[in-house]
Amino acid sequence: MNIKYFSDTDTALMEFTDKPVKETCEISENVYIDLDMDGNPVNLTIEHARQSAHFPDISYQQIEKTAQ
């Protein structure tokens, strides 16, 4: 996964795969998801990212399965 933030347009782009996009769906006024031919996510775009998603302040945390 790649995450890109374009400060000039205040847009965040999360790239999940490099598969061709078949369809773009509007999730909300500022959030769009691109889907491949199988309906799997390819990209997620967030416009006005500073307001709506607190970009570019990003943290990554991997959560491991705990033993029971």
N, C-alpha and C positions, 0 to 999 in steps of 0.2 A: 504494500500500500504506500502511496505517495501522497503527501499533503502539501499543497502549494497555497500561499497567501499572496494575493496581488494588492499591495497597499494603494496603488493608484486608483483602483476601482472598488476597493474594500470588499473583495470577493475571495472566498475560500473554495478550493477545489480539492476534493479527496478522490484520488484515482485508485480503484480497486483492482482492475485488470486492464489489459490493452485490447480487449475484444471490441469488435465493431459495435457501435450503438445502433439499436433498431428503433428505440422509442424513448422520448423524454417525457417524464411525468412531473407535473407541478404538485408538490407536497403542500406548500403554502405559498404565500405571496413572494417569499424570498428564498425558498428551498426547492431545488429541482433534482431529480434522480434520473440518470440515464440507465436504460436496461438493454441487455443483449437480446438475441433472438430467443433465448430460453427463459427470459424474464428475470435473469440474475443481474444484480447491480454492477455497473461499470464505473460510473462516476457519481459523486454527490456535489452539487454546487450550492453554496450559501452566499447570497448577496447581502450587502450591509452587514458583513460578518462581525464587525466590532460590536455592534449593538445586539445582534440576535444570537451570537455564539461566542462572544468574548475573545475573538481572534485579535491579535496573533498569540495570545497567551495560551499555549498548548502544553499539556503534560501527557505522558504515556505511562500506563501502568499495566503490567501483565499480571493477571490473577491466576495462580496455580490452583489446581484441584487439591483440596485438603483430604488427607487420609481419614477414614472413619473407623 
